[in-house]
Amino acid sequence: MAQLTMAKALNEGLRAAMDRDDKVVLMGEDIGRLGGVFRVTDGLQKDFGEERVFDTPLAESGIVGTAIGLAMRGYRPVCEIQFDGFVFPAYDQIVSQLAKMHARSRGLVKMPVVIRIPFGGGIGAVEHHSESPEAYFAHTPGLKVVACSNPVDAYFMVQQAIASDDPIVFLEPKRRYWEKAEVDTTGTPDPLWGARVVRRGTDLTLIAYGPMVKTCLDAASAAEEDGRDLEVLDLRSLSPLDFPTVFESVRRTRRAVVVHEASSSVGLGAEIAARLSEQLYYEMEAPVLRVTGYNTPYPPSRMEEEFLPDLDRVLHVVDTALRY
């Protein structure tokens, strides 16, 4: 069992997928010789060659468009979008082509394309480098969207995504790239589309994904000192959402708070709150509350700590839910 950072776990997961299937190719800006901005693909071009790990022009629409063509020819392309806010030039390709091709062909054409996107804030970067665009893609029929929150999931989930025949937006919380954990590469992974309870509790369920899972775990540890027992649920898959696991947890705790970095308006928290209200209205003891980024463009780096949900904001909303 090795101790790996999330970036290294992703690297090892990509390496394992490429070893397993020579149709897996990696493409993106500066991912070859440089190894990517976050060094996630470091060493892979040297080991697998320039035909399987190759640099692209600075044109995200071209990256995804080329990947669609490769997928139609039997390859399994993995695209790296350098930063979250850079994905929008490719939005038309993703939504109009990639997400529609399988249905348009009545199931005859598969689209095994993975689009890796480092997302979220916390690294002191400027706008277009710290955004959370997940709701755009989770809203799109035909796309699957997943988000890892720790090195173990990063290692296994990227391999599962590559093995899938569906187009997948794979979100990586960039502020967690350097956090370490023990990774048993011989272990059995959880299902790719399943949520997981990462901390058991009885008083309230904190529902999160990606970078906010650790924030919620820290909040649960802090709340324990005040005698409050919080459960933490890592969604892992944002489309499809694993509502049976969400419902099971909230039935047990009877309260829920959804936490994500993206703005609150029409975000994942709104969908989860709506579904919980529809299904568990008479079983809950408080309304579903949210802790999110604000409904403003991402701020300058010196102000991002005011924008991002943190332990204090989570605990404040927990207190509000428990007062009902």
N, C-alpha and C positions, 0 to 999 in steps of 0.2 A: 504494500500500500504506500503510495507516494503522496507527499504534501505538495499541492500545486496551487498556484494562483489561478484565478478564473481565466486570464489570458492564456496561460500555459495549458490549462485543461481544454480550452477550445482548440488550441494548436494540436494537442494530442488527439482530440476527437476528430479533427479534420484529417490528420495523418492516418488514423485508423480507417476512416471511411475511404480514403484514397488507396490505401493498401488493399482494401477489400474489393474495390470495384474500379477498374481502370477507365471507366466512363465518367468518373467524378473529376471535374475540372474547376479550378478556382480562378476568378477574374475580378479585377478591381483596380483602383488607382493606387499605385505604389505598393502593391501587395507582394511583388516579386522580390527583387533584390533588397528593397528596404524592409520588407516584412510587414508593411502596413503602418499607419500612424501609431497604433497601439501594439505593434509587433505580434499580433495574433497569428500571422502567417509566416513568422520568422523561420527560415531554414527550409521551408517546403519547396520553394523553387529549386534550391540547390539539390534536394533529394529526388524530386519528381520531374524536373526539367521545365523548360520554358513553354512547352506545348501543353502542359497541364496546370501550370501556375503562371499566369501572364498578366502583365500590366496593361491597362486600357487607357485610352485618352480621357481627359477630364470631361466626360459627357455621360451623365447617368442614364439618359434615355437610350444612348447607344449601348451601354453596358447591359441593360435589361433587355433591349431589343435583340442584341446578339445572343443573350442567354435563351430567349424564347426560340430562336432559330436552332440553337444547339440542342435544346430539349426535344424539338421536333425531329431531330436527326438521331435521337437515342442517347444523348449525353445527359449527365446530371450536373448542371452548372451551379456553382455556389458563387453568388455575387457579393462583394463587399461594397457597401455604401460608406464612404469615409466618415461622415458625420450625419446624424439624424436629419438636420435641416437641409442636407444636400439631396435628399431623396425626391424632392418635388419635381425636378425636371423629368424624372422617370415616372411620375404619377400616372400619366396617360397610358404609358406602356403597361404598367402594373394593373391598372383598373380596367382599361379598355381591351387589352389583349391577354395578358397573363391570366387574369382571373376568369376570363370568359371562354378561353379556348376549349376547355374540356366540355362544357355544356354546348358550345357552338357546334362542336363536332359530334354531338350525341354520344360522347364517351369514347370516341375512337382515338382521340389525341390526348395523351397524358402530358402534364406539365411539371415534371420533377425539378423545379427551380427553387433554390433557397436564396433569399435575399437577407444577408446579415446586416443589421443596422445597430451600431453603438448608439444608445439613446439616453436621454436624461441629463441632468445637470450635476453640479458638485465638483467640477474640475476647474472652475475659474475661467471658463472660456466665454467668448462673445456669442451673440445670437447666431442662429443657424448651426451652432455647435453644441447646443445643450437642450434641445427640444424633445418633446414627447409626442410623436405623431401617431401613436398606436390606434386611436379611435378612428382615424381615417380608413385604416386598413381593416380593422375589425368590423367596420360597417359594410364592407364590400363582400357580397356573396361570391363564393368561388375561391376566396383566399383563406388560408389558415394563418393564425398569428400566435406565436408563442414567445415567452420571455423567461429566461433563466435568471436565477437569483444567487447562485452559489456555484463553486467549482464542480461539485459532483454532478449537478444537473447540467451544467455547461458541457461537460465531457460527453454525457450520454445523449442529451437532447439534440445536440448538433448532428450526431450520427443518425438518430432516429428521423430527424427532419430530412436529411439527405436521402435516406432510404425510402421516404414517402414519395408517392406518385403525385401528390398535390403540391401546388405552389404555396410556399410558406415564407412569411415574413418572420425572421428570427431576430428578436430584440435582445441586445446585450447591454446591461447597465454599466456604462463606462466607468462610473466612479467605483465600481466593485472589481474592476479588472485585476487589481493588485492584492486583493484579499485572498488568504490561503485557507485550504481545508485538506483533510486527508481524502484521497480519491482512490477507491478500490476499483481499478479498471476491469476486474473480473466479476464485479457485482452484477446484480440484476436490476435494470433501470425500471422506474415507474412508467406507466403508460404516458405517452407524449401528451395526450389530451386531458390528463387528469390533474385536478388540484390535489394539494396535500396539506394536511394539518402538520405544521412544524413545531407547534407548542400547544399542548392541551390546556384547557381552562374551562371555567364554569360560569363566569360572570358576564362575558361579552366576547364576541368574535371580531378580531381585527382582520380585515380582508385586504390583501395587498398582492403585489407582483413586482418583479424586477428589483430596482434599488430600494424600494420602500419595505421590503420584507425584513431586512436587517433593522431598519428604523423601528418597525413594529415590534420586533423581538426585543430591542432595547427598551421600548416603552413598556412592554409586558414585564420585563425584569424590574424596571423602576416602580411600576404599579404594585408589584408583589410586596414591596416594602411597606405599602399602605394597606396591605391585606386584601388586595384585589387580584383575582385570578383570571387573567385574560388569555383567550385562545388566539393563536395566530394561524391564518390560512394563507398559503401561497397558491395563487391561482394557476401559475405556470402556463396554462393555455388561455388566451384571451378570445380566441375564436377557433373552435367552439369553446364556450364557457362550460365548465363542469358544474352545472347547477345542482345535481343530486348531492355532491359533496358539500357545496355551499349550504344547501337547505338542511342537511344533516347537522352541520356544525351550528347553525343559527337556531335550529329547533332545540339544541341542547343548552345554548347560552341565553337565548331569547332576546339578545341585543346584537346589533352589528354596526360597525364603523368601517367604511371603505376608505382606503388611503392610496392615493397615487399622485405623482408629480404633475401630470397633465392638468390643464385647466378644468374647472368643474363642469362648465357648460357642455352638455351632450358628451360627457366622457364615459369611461367604463363604469364609474361609480353610479352614474344616473341609471344605466341599464340594470345594474345589480340591484339598486334600491327599488326600481320598478318591479322587477321580478320577485323580489322578496316580499314586497307589499302585496302583490297579486296572490302569491302562494301561501304566505305565512302571516297574513295580517292579524288574525285572531290569536296567533301563538306568540307574537312578540310583545314585549313590555315597553318598548320605546320605538320611535321612528328610526329608520336607517339614516345615519348621519355620515357626512363625508369630510375628509381632510385632503385638500388638493392644492395644486398651484393656483395662483390667481388668474382671473380672466383678462390678462394683459399679455402683450408680447414679452418674450423672455427678457429679463432686465440685464443691464450691464453687470459684469462679473462681480463688482464690488457690492452689488445689492442682491446677489442670488440667494444668500442665506436667509434674506427676508422673504423671498418668493417660495422657496422650497419647504414642504412640510418637514417638520423636525419633531424631536421627542416632546417638547413642550406643547406644541400645537396638537399632537396626537393625544397627549394626556388630558389636555383641556377639553377636547371633544368627548373623550371617554368619560370624564367627570359629568359632562352634560347629559350623556346617554344614561348614565347610572342614576341620575337624579329623577328620572321619570318614574 
